[in-house]
Structures are given as structure tokens and as C-alpha cells.
Amino acid sequence: MADNKCAQMIQTNFSLHGLILSRELRISLTKQLLKIPEDERESWLNRIIELVLAQNLNDPHVSAEHIKLAIEECVEPNKLKDTETVFNVISGYDIPKIKYDICKKKFTIDNENLYPETQYKSLIFKHRFEMVWYKTLRHKQFQSSKFEKQQADKTNIIPIEYLLSELKTGRDFQDTFIMEGCIVIVNGVYKDDVLHVENVNFPPIESSESMRSDFGDTNTFGGPHNLSLKMSEKLQIHEENDPDGMIIFIAELWLDMPNVLQKFKTVLEGYTDYPPIAFVLCGHFLSFPTNVTSPQALITGFKNLADVIAQYPNVKESSKFVFVPGPHDLGSPKILPKPPLPKCIVEEVTKLVPNAIFTTNPCRIQYCTKEIVILREDMLTKMCRNALRFPKEEHFFKHFAKTIVSQSHLTPVPLQVVPIYWRYDHALQVFPTPDLIVIADNFGTYTTDYADCYVINPGMFSKNNFSFQAYVPAINQIQDCQLPNDIDIS
């Protein structure tokens, strides 16, 4: 009698949520339900259904694996699954591609890969434009149709063929970086078949939370877990339990310079008692341009680096070491995404340092609920050289951050300025906006923020007085660090 009652409860509750269970699964789940005290059975069953629905099923049929995962989660709610990574490095080739679905009127993950290779070039700027265009149409400041009643705090976006010759006042360029290749909103008068522009602005910024509403639990950042870890309560607890944990960012670590290695040894020594979560080490890894001597210099340099790290076993065992190649580092042309350094070059490091990770440029890091994007490229320098309008110096870095976040792209410049593999342009998208963007640039150290996103540059370790930066995820804080410059590099 109890068996029939439980079986009926299971059938009813799953059907109410549009889920279909096989007879075998109903029998198996009934046995599990009978082990639960009678007054707790319905709440336990509803929890199982919630956990099944959270797995983003492709169809209403529930499999044994779905039930198994739900029961495991219910029994051990604080246990992380294999794919719920605390620390994960995501290659530029494994980043999901996002597109706007006109039929659904929302942003979605694009799993199609149907284009011929040459067609990707023509689609690069089309996709960039569509990303910004639909993001702008969603913003409360704008109306999608000029036939709607105009409100004082609203602005109509009108296709250029429908522009009317009504005079509006403007203030020329917005005070920010505007370059060829950027997508902008212009305000002006259409007269005699010419648009006389009076105002040029960047598209509005949509909050990360608002953008994520389109995707629900879908993982848009990348990584092995099928659901986004951004809102994971278990990872949030793990993050909060390590309030002093930090990620160290160092750029331009020249391995052919003994004094630079000595300074890095000083850094490791300072963190011996409290090893960081990770060291993110960006190229270039040699002090001179690539030539015939570079391979052997790199092999020797990485061996010396591995020997230095091995002297601090606590750090070596506890911290991750992530290596991001610079534009001119050995191994591939200067085109983004740049593959990891060749395995034959870094063999000694992988042997001696178990937590060494060699990845692409750019790459992404997910630590608990924090999302971090890393690019080693002199982007600020290139923006300055190619800017149609140069912003005021007092807000220099803020404007740089605004450009990247507004354009939803790490390199919003023409392809001849920063070459990109056509097929992987989406690897440089920053949409939805992450928590931290690290641009390892040739400029000095800086920290700025825009739209709840930090944009930082750790500075050139070997050039700028041994400067670097630390990020503390638990409190979302950036710390500028520097070693005493008691050795002259020449």
C-alpha cells in the first residue's frame, strides 16, 4: 500500500513539472522514497525534481543518470561535483560563442559551426555589430521604433534610411577612445543625402546581471560544467572560507635574466607561508626579440624557473602556475588567439611543477564564482595610436576600460592593428561582462573599473621596478605590489 502511494506521488509530481519517468525509474525512486520519514517524503521528492530540472534537460525524458546526480546532490549538498571546479583555466579555443537569436529575442549560445573558413572573415564585424546593436535595443534609454510616442528620457534609434532633417543639438565626440573598428551611436541631421553628425557616443552598458537573464543557468564563460558557476552557493562558501586567498599577476618575466629570476625568487619567498591560489605569468619570457637562439634560451630559462619554484615546496604544491604567451613569444605567428608555448620548450617545468598550466593568449580563469579574462597585448598603446579622438588624461584608464566593456570586445580595432584568427574572434568577446579583465600592457601598473568590472594592468615586472598585482577574490580587491629595485637591468 505504501509502495503504491509513493509511486503515485512520484508520478504526479514529475508529471506536474512536465517530466517523464520510465517504469523502472519509478520503481527505483520509490525504493529510495520509502527510506525517507513519511512526513518528509514530499519535500524530499520536490527537492529531487528541482535538482533534475537544474540539469538543463534536452527533453522531458528523465534518465537514470539525472536521478543519480540529483540524489547525490541531495545527500551531500556541499560536495562539489567533478565539473564544479574551484580553479579552472579556459583556453581561447574553448570559449563559447554567443549570438542574438532574433526569433527568441534573446542572446543564446551558438553551437553551429557550419561556415566555410573564408566566410568567417566577412562575419567578424557583422557579429560584433549585431552583439552591440541588440544589446543597445534592450537598453531602457532607447526605443526600437520611431512611431512610438517619444518620452523625455527616451531616445529613438532610427535606421539611416528613415532619418529626418530635424535639427538637434549635440556635443561632437563623446570624451572617450573612439577608433576605426569601434561601433558607435551617432546623432545628427540627414540632409541632401548626407548625414551631418553632431554627436558620436558609445553604445550604453547593460549590467552583467541583466545580460545573464537571457541565459538562465547556461554556462557562457566556458569550462567543463554545463551550468554557470557564477551563482553557485557551494563555490561561494568555498570562496568566502578563504578570505586571504589571492591570484598574483606578473607580466614580462624575462627568464634569460638572472636578476629577474632572483627577484621572482624573492616573490615566492614572500608567499611561502601563505601560498597564493595561483601565479599568472605572462610573456614575453625573453628579454630580446625572437631569433635562432630563442629556443635554447627558453629551454634553459624555463629549467632555471622550475629549479627556483622547486626550492619552495609549499608554494609548488599549493599554487597553480599559469603561463600566458606574449605576442612575440616563440611558437606561432602574432595572431590571436595565440596557442600555448610549445611542449618541447616547457618540458622541464611540467616535470618539476605539477600545477603548471600552459594556455593560450587570451585565456579565461574561473575561480569559484569569479570570472577573469586575461590578454597579453599592448592594447592601450595601440588604441592611443589609432584613436580618432583622444580622451582627457585625467580619466585615461577609465576611458580605456569603458571602450572594452562598451564594445564587448578585448580588441575593438581593425584586423591590421591586431590580427585575429577569423574563426575565433568570439574568443575576444567579453559578454556578459566578467568580474576582472587583465590587460598585460606595456604601460605602467594601473587599476580602474567600469560597470562593476575591474580592468587592470600588472605592469612589466622586468621593466617597471618589479611591479605586479594581486587579486583577492573573496573581497573583490586589487592590490598593487612592487619589490625594491636594488639591481640595475641593462
N, C-alpha and C positions, 0 to 999 in steps of 0.2 A: 504493500500500500504506500509506504513511504517512498519506495523507488518510483512508483507511477507519479506521485505528487511532485517529486523533484524533477523527473523527466519532463512533466508538463510545464513546470516553472521555467525550465531551461528553454524549451521550445517556444514558449510565449514571449519571454524576454528577448531572445535572439531575434524572433520574428518582428517584434516591435521596432527593432533597430535595423530592419531590412537585411538581416544576416541569415544565411542558410547553413545549417549543420547536417552532416550525414548521420545516419542512424548509429554507426559505430562511434562517432564522436559524442553523440548524445549519451550513449551508454557509458562511455569512459568518463565524461564530465559529471554524470550522475553519481558515479562511484566517488569522485572527488568531493562532490557537494554533500554527500551523506556523512563525510568525516567532519563537516563543519557543524557547530551547535545550531539547532533549528532556528533560533531567533536571529542568527547572524547570516543565514544562508542567502537571503535575498540581496542584502548589501554586498556580500562577497561575490555573488553572481554578477551584480551590476558593475562591480569593480573589474571583474574579468572582461566583461563586454567593453568597458571603457578602454582597457588596455589592448584589446583586439582592434578596436576602431582606431586607436592611436598608431597602429602599424601601417596605415595608409593602404588598405587592401585595393587590389586592382579590380576585383569583382566581389559580389556578395557572398561567394562560397568561402567558408572558413576552413582552413586546413589544420591538420594535427600540429604542425609547426607553430601556427598562430596561437593555438590554445596553450601549447607548451611554453612559449615565450611569455604569455600573459600570466600563467600560473607561477612561473619563476619570478616574474616581477612582483607578483602579489605576495609571494612567500618571503622574498628578500628584496624589499623595495629600495634599499640603499645600496645594493650591489650593482656596480657598473657592468653593462654588457661589454662584450669584446670590442664592439664598434663604438662604444661611448668613450672615446679617447680623452684622456686628460690633456695630452700634448700630441699634436699631430701636424706634420709638415705636409703641405699640399703642393704638388708640382704644378707649374704653369700649364702643363698639358692635361691636367685632370680637373680643371676648373669648369664648373657647369656654365653653359651658355644660356643667357636669359633673353627672351624676346617678348614682344607685346602681342597677345592674341586678340585680334580685332573682334572675332566672334564672341569670345568670352568677356571682352573688355577688361582684361587684367593681364599682368605680367606672369609669364609661365617659364618653366624650364624647357629649352629647345633640345629635344633628344634626336632630332633628324640630322642626318649627315649625308645629304643627297647631292650636294652641289659638286660639279667638276672643279678641280683645283684652281683653274684660272678664273673661275667665276667669283671666288672669294674676294679678289681684289676689288671688283666693282661693288661688292656688297658691304665692304668695310664701313664706308661713310654713310651708306643708306641705313645700316643697322644703328650706327651711332646717332644719326639724326632721329630715327624712329624712337629710340630709347628716350632721348631728351624731349621730343615732341609730345609723346603720350604722357610722359611724366609731368610736363607743363600743363597739359589739358586737364589733368586731375587736380591741379592746384586751385584752392578756393579763390585766388585772386582773379582767375581767368574764367571766361565763359566760352563755350565751344561754338556758339552761333551768334552772329551779329543781329539776328532777328529777335533775340531775347531782349526783354526790357533792360536797359542799361541802369546799373546801380552805381552809386557814387564811389563805392570802394571796389568796384569790379573793372576789369579791363578785357575788352574783346580781342581775341586773336583772329585776324581776318586773312584768308589766303590772298596772295598778292594780286590775283586777277579780280578780286572784288573790292580792292581799295578805293575809297572815295577821296576826292580832293578837298577834304575839310581840314582847316588849319588847326594844328595842335602845338602847344609849346613843348620844348624838350631841352635837354641839357647835354647834347652831344654824347661823347663816350662816358659810360659808367667808369668810375675810378677803380680799375682792376686790370689784370693781364688779359688782353684780347689779342689773339693771334690768328693768322691764317690756319684754318683747320678747326677753329672753335665754332660752336653753334650758338648763335645769339638771337635775341629778340630785338627787332628794330621798330622804332616809332617814327612816322614821318608823313609826308604828303605825296600822294600819287598824282602827278600832273604831267600832261603831254607825254604819256607812256614812259615816264621816268619816276622812280620812287626817290623823293628827296628826303633823305634820312635826317632826322633831328635828334634821335636818341638811340643809343646802342647799349643794350643791357644783356646780362647773362640770364638764362632761364632760372626760375625760382627753385629753391631747395625743398624737397619733400623729406620729412623726417623718416628716419630709418624704421621706426615703429609702424608708420603709415604704409610704407612700401612693403613691409613684411606681411601686412594683412592680406595681400594678394596670394601669397604663397602658403599661408597656414603653417603647417609643421614641416613643409618641404625643405630639404637641405639645399640652400642656394649658394653656400660658401665653398662646398667641396669637402671631401673626406669620406671615410668608409660608412658612416652611419646614414641610414636612409632618411632620418628626420633631423631637423635643425637642432643643434645642441645649444643654441643661443639662450633658450628658455629652460634648459634642463635644471630642475631643482637639485638633483643629486650632484651635478657638477658645480652648481652654485655653492652648495655646502662645502664641497671639497676646496673650492677657491677661497672661501671665507676662512677655512681652517688653516690656511697658510698665508696669514696677513703680511709676512715679510718676504714671501717668495717674489723673485724678480727675474726678468729677462734682460740680459745685457746685449747691447747692440754696439758692435765695433766695425768700422769701415776702413779700408785701405791698410790692411795688416800685411806689411812687407816682410815676407819670410826669408828673403835673402839678406836682410839687415840684422846682424847680431844684436845691436842695441834695441831694435824694435821687439825682437823676441824676448830680450831681457825685461823690457817694460811690460810685455804681456805676461811674463812670469810673475811680475810684481802684482798685476791684476789678479791672477789666480791665487797668489799667496794671500791677498786681502780677503778672498772669499772662501778660504779653506774651512773655516769653522761653520760657515753658513753658505753652502753651495747654492748658486742660483738655479732656477728652473732650467735655464738654457743660456748659452752664449751663441749669438747670431753673428757670424763673422763674414763680412762682405769683402770682395776684392776691390781693387786689384791686389793680388798676392805677391807681386814682384814690383820692385822699385823702378824698373826700366821697361821700355816698350818691347813687345814680343819680337824675338829673333831666334836664331838657330840654337842659342844657348838656353833658351827659356825652359824646354822640357827638363833638362838635367837640374837646372836651378830650382824648379818647382819640386821635383822629386826630393832633392836634398832639403829644401825648405820645409816641406811637409813632414819629412822624417824628423827634422830638428824640432818642429812644433809638437809632434807626437811624443818625443822624448821629454819635452817640457811639461806637457799635460800629465804624463805618466808619473812625474815627481809629486803629484798631488792626488793620491788615490781617492780621497774623499770626494773631490770635485769630479774626477774622472768617472767615478761610478754613479754619482748622483745627478750630474748636469748633462743635458744634451748639448752637442756641438753642431750647429747648423752652418754649412758653408754655402754662400751665395756668390756665384762668379761675377766679376766686373765686366764691363763692355769689351775690354781688350784682353781679358784673360784667355789663356790657351784653350783650344778645343773646338771652337766653332766661330763662324763669322759674327760680326757685330750686328746681329738681328735678334729682336725679342720675339718670343721667349728664348732665352739663351740656355742651352742644355747644361746639366751639371758638369763639373770638371771631369776629365777622362779618368776612368778607374785605374789605369796603369800609372797615373801621376800620384794618386792619393792612396795607393795600396798600403803604405806603411801606417797611415792614420787609421784606416779601417781595421787593421790588425791589432793595433795597440789601444785604440779608443773605441770601446764597444758602442758608445752612444753617438758616434759621429754620423751625421746625415748630410749628404751632398745633394743639393737640389738645384732647381732652375732659377733663373732671374727673368721675370719676377716670380715670387712664390707666396704662399699664404701659410700662416700658422694659426691653428686653433688651440688655445689653452683654456680648458674648462669652458666658460661661456663667452670668453673674449675672442674677437676676430681681428687678426693682424695681417696687413698686406705689406710686403717688402719689395722694393725696387732699388737696384743699384744702377743709377743713371744720373748724369748731370742735368737733370730736368730744369732746375731753376735757371741755370746758366743758359740753356737753350731757349727757354721762354723769354728771357731778357733779350737775347739776340734776335728773336723772331716776333717780338711784340709790336703790334700796330699802335698800341697805346701803353705807355709805361706808367704804373701807378705811383702814388705818393710813397716816399721812402719810409715814412713812419708806420705804415701798415703793410710793408713789403711782403713779409712772410704770410700774413693773414690773407692777402690777395692771392698768393700762390696756392694756399690751401683752398680758398674759395673757388679758384679755377678748376682744380682737380675734382672737388666734390660736386660743383655745379655741372661740369661736363660728364661726370660719372666715368672718368677715364684717366689713367695714370699719365698718358702721353697725348694730350689734345693738340697735337701739332701735325703738320704734313708728314707723309711717309719718308720723304727725302731728309727730313730732320732727324727722325727716329725711325729707322726701318723696323717693320713688324712682319712676321710671317702671316700672310693674309688669312690663313685658316684659323689662326689663334689670336686674332685681335681681341676676342672676348676675354682672354686671359688677363688683359689690362683694364677691364671694366671694374669699377668699384660701385657695385649696385646689387643689393642695398648697401648703404654706407657702412663700413666696418667701424670698429672701436678705435683702431690705430692704423695709420699709414706711415711707414718708414721709407723716406726717400733718401738713400745714402748718396749725398750730393757733394760736389767739390767745394761748396760753401762751408762756412763755419757752423758750429753747432747752433741749432735753433729749435724752439718748441712753439707751436701755435695750435689753434683749434678752430674748427668751423663745423657748425651743425652737429654738435656732440661727437665730433671725430677729431682726435689728435693727429696732427701732421708734424713729424719730427725729422731732424737730420742729426745723426750722432757725430758728425764732423769726421774729418780724415785723421785717424789715430796717428799715423806716421808723419803727418804734415802739421796738424793743428795742436801742437803741445800735448799729444797723447790724450785727446779728449774722446769721450764715449758717453753713452746714455744708458740708463736703467729704467725699465718699465715695471711698475708694481701693479699687477692685475687686480688684486683684491681691493685696492683703494683707487684704482684707475689713475695712477700718478706717474709723472715723468721726473726723473732725477738726472741732472747734468753732472758728469763726473770728469775729473782730469787728474793726471799724475804729474808730479814735479818734473819739469823739463831740465834735467841736470846733464843731459847728453846731447851734443850737437849732431844733427843728422845732415850729412852733406854728400 
